[in-house]
Amino acid sequence: MTERPIRRLPVNTGTSGWEAISTRAAPIRTLERPITADWLIIGAGFAGLSAARRLSQLLPDQTIVVLDAHEIAKGTAGRNSGFMIDVPHNLAAGDYSAADDAATALEIAQNRFAIAFAADAAAEYAMSREVFDPSGKINAAATPRGMTLNESYARSLSRIGEAHQLLDDAEMRDITGSRYYRGGLRTPGAVLIQPADYIRSLAAGLGSRIDLFEHSPVVGLAREGGAWKARTHKGAVVAPKVILGVNGHIVDFGHFSGRLLQIFTYASMTAAFPHEEGGPTASGAERWALLPADPMGATVRKIASGGLFRIVIRTRFTCDQRLKVPDARVAGIAAEQRRSFDARFPGMAHVPFEFSWAGALCLSRNHVPAFGEVEENLYSACCENGLGTVKSTLAGIMAADLATGASSKILQDYRNQPPPSRLPPEPLTSLGASAVIRFQELRAGREG
């Protein structure tokens, strides 16, 4: 047995507003002794918990252990914008879909399969409308270029028979209270989630069907006597089969090295305010959700929480192959976000940001997942390519199906993808990715 050491862990910079306003019912358990299980899942995010739920459905009598390096919802899963999107967009390409119509239709079907799985979980575990809201989303345009992108997107949706509605500036003002936007494009199939509450509700709903251990990072992984042994600081798990739901961190387990881009995006959340704050039209309707017409622009949501309201704004991307960003960068980008927020909502200028944070996502150059049996009985459900809530949910389900030998058309299609393509050597990858990102952000202009 030769143990593979895992020497690096992802670093979570800043406090996620989603996690800060979330609550949890169950106490934290840390692995402090050796145990055995039928299944080990590493990572308690969308991929890991979806894999656990799928395994519990397929093999209800088998034991499942889930390990997470942090407290659930404080990592990447609790740091996204909370959109489960059915109609795809492609961050790496700087457009909403780089695929042809047939491939786009397949991707939509896969996304909707994952959303249906999540919706079943939301119903089974009695998630509230504030946690899981199938209300659709709007692509908001603030510039002539944004309007052109929305119009092109609408034509693409019409061509493949997807429902949508174009909105003018007055309709956008009624929804958001802002005069900033020239128009929008509404699609009905997206689900809005409170990501931290969703993850915690999913873990709580699985309850006795899994053994979940937090603050239990895997620091060594080895094949031993026909099984896998994952060592933590104070304990170990021995299991015949392992699913890795660790996204870009998969490279630290020795797989897909030199093939994955580690990207960070940044968000800020306001302090809570009553609906009438700033006047009856300052922030529009009680709840709404905007994606930018240009994917490199600003994602903005107004959410309800405890009878009060907050606005979340997400902008900027950086490439950081070391899987960590400094606090100073989060603070600097938060200042940029403040200017972007004030331009949109001048009547809310007195409402401060309460939380600012960075969140990791993972891209491959050819926009495919890092998926499959990477070693004997070791399965990867990683690299979500910018649609983490949906793509990671799908990857977790597919990994569970693959590992159990389940057969389906959706698994066959999902497996029928090439591996992530190789990236140029460092520092060319980081320099090139950073240059492309910055160019696309500058081109987005007022959309950001």
N, C-alpha and C positions, 0 to 999 in steps of 0.2 A: 504494500500500500504506500503510495506517495501522495501526501496531502497537498492539495493546491491551496496556497494561502491567499486570502482576500485581504489585501493590505489597505485598500482605499474605500471609503464610504462617501456617498453623495452628501453634500453640505446644503442645508436649508437656510437661506439667508432671509432675514426679516420675518415678521409675524404675519401669517396669512389671516386676513380678515375673516375668511370663511371658517377657519378653525377657531378663531378667537370668539366668534359669536355662536359657535356650535356647542352642544352639550353631549355628554356621554353618560350612560347609565352604569356600565360595567366597570369594575376596577381593573387596573393594569396588572397583568401577570407577566413575569419575566422568567425565561427558562433558566433553571438553576440546578439541573440534574440531567443525567442521561436518560433518554426515553426512546421507545420504538413506536413506529406507526406503519400503516400500509402505504400512506402517501405523505410526502413532505412538499409543501408549497413555500417558496421563499419570496416574500413580498406580499403585503396585505393591501394592495391598491386595487384598481379596477380589474386588472388581469388576474391577480392572485385570488381575490375573493370570488370573482366570477368562475374561475376554475374550481374553487372549493365548492361553490354551490352546484355546479354541474356534476362534479364527482359525487356529491351527496345525493344527487338525483339518480345517477347511474348505478352507484354502488353504496346503497344506504347503510350496509352493515360494516363497511370498512372504515378504519380510523384515519383521520386527516389532521395533520399538524400544520399550522401556518406560522411562520416566523417573520417578524418585521424588525428592521434595524432601529426604527424610531417608534414613536407613538402613532397609531393609525390616525390618518387625516392631517397629521402635521408635516408629512412628506409631500411628494409630488401630487398624489391623488387629491389632496386638499388645497392645491395651489393653482388650479386651472380656472377658466372663466365660467365653467358650469353649463356648457352647451353640449347636448347630445344631438349631433347633426346627422340627418339622413342624407341630404344632398351634398355631395363632397366638395371640398375645396382643398387646394394643394399649396401649402405654405412655401414649399421649396421652389415651386415653379412661379410663384408670384401671381397666380391666377387661381380661379376656383375649381378648375378641373383641367388637367393636362391630357386626359384620356379621350379616346373616341367614344361614340355614343354607346356601343355595345359594352365596353369596359366600364363606362360610367353607370350604365343601368345595372351591371353586376355589382358594382360597388354600393350603389343605393340599396339593392336587395340585401347585401351583407350588413350594411349599417342598420337597416330596419330589423333584421333578424336580431342584432345585438340590442337594439332599443326595445324590441318586444320582450326579450329576456329580462332586461332591466325593469320594464313595466310590470312584468309578472312578479318580480321580486318586490317592487314598490307596493303592489297590491297585497301580496302575501304578508309583508311586514308592516303594513298600515302606515306607509310614509305619507306625510301631509302634502298638500299642494305647494307649500313653501319649500319642500324638499324635492318633490318630483312633479313638475308642471308641464304637461304636454300642450303648450300654448303656441308653439311655433316661434319663429324669429324673423328679424328684419335685417336686410343688408342696407345700411345707410350710406348715402352718397352726399358729400359736402362740396364736391368740385365738378366741373364739367367732365373731367376724365372719369370720376366716380360714376356719374350718370351714364356715360358711355359704357362702362363696365357692367353696370346693372342692366342696361338695355341688351347688351350682348348676352348676358347671363339669362335674361328672360327669353330671348330667342332660343337659346340652347335648351331651356326647360320646356318650351313649347314643342320643340322638335322631338323630345323624348316623352312628351305627354305628361309632364309634371305640373301640378297645380301651383300657381303663383299669382301675386297681385302687385302691380306697380302703384306706388303711392307718390303724391305730389308734395310740394313743400308745405302746404297748409295742413295736409293730413299728418305729416311728420311732426309739425308744430303742435297739433292737437295731442299726439301721442307722447311726445317728449317734453313739451313746453319750451323747446329750443328753436330759434330761428336759424341755427347753424346749418341745417341740412336742406339740400335742394330736393331730395326725393328718397325713395326707398323701394325695396322689393321684398315683399313678405312671402315666406314659404311656410306651410302649415305643419310639416312633419317633425320639426325639431322639438326636443324636450329640454326644458330648463331645469337644472338641478342646483341645490345647495350642495356642492361636492363633498364638503366635510361631513355634513349630516347624512348624505346618501351613503358614504363609505361606512360611517359608524352604524347606521341603521342596517346596512347589509351584514356587517360583522355581528351585530346583536341578533339579527334575525336568524343567522346560521346557528347561533347559540351553542347547544350541546353537540351539534353535528360536527363541529371542529374544535380543536384545541389551539387557541390563538395565544401567541407569546409576543409581547412587544418589548422594545428596548433590548432586543436579542439578535444583534447582527451576526451573520454567519462570517466567521473569520478563517474558516478552513473547510474544504470540501474534498472528500476522497472516496474512491471506490474500494469497498472492503467486503470480501467474501460474498460477492454477488449482490450486494446492496450498497447504498450510498450512506456515508456518514457526514453530517454537517455539524461542525463544531462551533459553538458560541463561546463567549467569554467564561460562562459559568456552567454550561451544559452541552449536550449533544443530542442529535436526532439521527437514528438509523432507520432508513426506509428503503424498500426496493425501488421505488420510483419517485422522482423529484421533478417538479415544475418550477421553472424560474420565471417569475413575474416582476422583473426588476428593471425593465425598460433599458435605458442606456448603460446602466450599471452592469449589464451582461458582459461587457468587455473585461471587467475586473474578475469575472469567473473564467476567463480564458477563451471566450468565444466572440466571433465577429470583430476582432481587433482590426483596426484600420479600415472599417467599413461603415461606421456610424458617426453621424454628426451630433454633438452634444450642444443643444441650443437652449438658451434661457430667455424667458420673456418676463415682463414686469407688470405689477398691478398695484393699485392703491384703492382703498375703500374709505368713504367718508364716515364721519361720526353719524350716529342715528339722528334723525330729525322728524318732526311731525309732518304730515302731508301738506299742511298749509304753509310750511316754512318758505319764506321768500315770496309769498303771494300765491294765489290759486293756480297760476299757470307757470310757475318757476321751473317745475320739473315734470309737468304733464300728468299723465295717468299714474295710478298707484304702482303698477308694475309694467315694465317693458324690457326688451333685450335687443341690442343692436350689434351686429357684426359689421365691419367696414366693407364697403364695396371693393376697395383694394385691400387684400388680406394683410398688408403691412401697415394698415391704419389702426385706428383705435376701436377696440371692443368696449361697449358701454352697457351697463345694466342698472336698472333701478329695481331694488328688491325690498320686500316687506320682511320685517323681523321683529317679533314681539310687539306688534301694534305700531311700530315706528318704521322709518324707511332709510335706506342707504343707497348710494350710487357707487358702483365699482367701475373703474376705468383701467383698461389694459393696453399698454403700448410698448413698443421697442422690443428688439431681439438682439441677442449677442451670441456668438459662438465661443464656447468655453469648454475645450476638450478635457480640462482638469476636473470637471463636474463641480465647480464651485465658483461663486462670484463674491466680490468684496461688499461689505456693508456700505461703503462710500458710493459705490455705483448705484445701489438701490436708492439711496438718499438723493443722488443727483438726478436720476430718472424720475423720482417722485416729484422733484421740483419742475421738471418738464411736463409731467402729467398734470400738475396744478395749473399750469398755463393753458394746457389743452382743455382741462375741465372748465376753467373760468371763461374761456372763449365760447364754450357751448352753453354754459349756465351762469350768465352774469348775475342773475338774481340769487344764486347760491354761493356767492364768493365768500360769505362769512362762515360757511360750514367747513370745518377743517377736515383734512384727511386724518383718520385715526390709525390706519394700518397701511404699510407698504411692504411688498415682498417680491422675491424672485421665485420663479417656478421652472423646472427643467422639462424639456421635451426632447424627443429623439427623432432624427430624420435619417433616412438612407438616401443615397444619391439617386437611386432608381425608384424611390418611393414604394418600396416593398417592406414587409415586416421581417424581423429577425426571428424566424419561426422554425420549429421542427424538432426532431430528435437529434440533438447535437452530439451526444454520446449515448452509449447504451443506457436506456431508461432514464435519461436526463433530457428534459424537454424545455425549449425556450418559447416564451410568449411575450416577445419584447419588440420595441421600436414601433411606435404608433403613428409616426409621420404627421404629427400636429393635430390629430383628432383623438386625443388620449382617452376621453371618456368612452367613446364608442369603439374605437379600434382596439383598445386594451381589453374591453369587455369581450369583444369578438375573439381576440387572441386567446384569452383565458378559456373560453368555451371550447374553442378548436383544439387547444392543447390537451384539455381533459378528454375530448373525444378521441384524439389521436393516441393518447397514452393508454386508453382503455380498449382500443380496437373498434370503437364505434364507427359505423360507416354511414355517410350521408353525402348528398350532392354538394351541400355547402362546404363540407370539409374537403371534398375532392377539388372543388374550384379554388378554395383557399390555399390548398397545398400546391396548386399548379401555378406557382410563381417562382421566379428565379431568386437566388439569394441576394442579399444586399451587395452592390458592386463595390469594388475597391475604391478608396479615396487616395488622392495624392499624398505623398509623405509629408509629415510636419517639417517646417511650419507652413508649407504651401496650403494645406487644407484649411487651417485656421485663418491665414491671411486672405485666401480666396473667398471663403465663406463670409468673413467679416466684410470684405469689400462688396460682395453681392448684396448682402443684407443692408448695408448702409446705402447703397445706390437705390435699392427698392424702397427704403424708408424715405429717402429724399424725394423720390418720384411720387410717393404717396401724398406728400405735401400736407394740405389741410385735412386730409382724411385721417391723419395721425394726431 
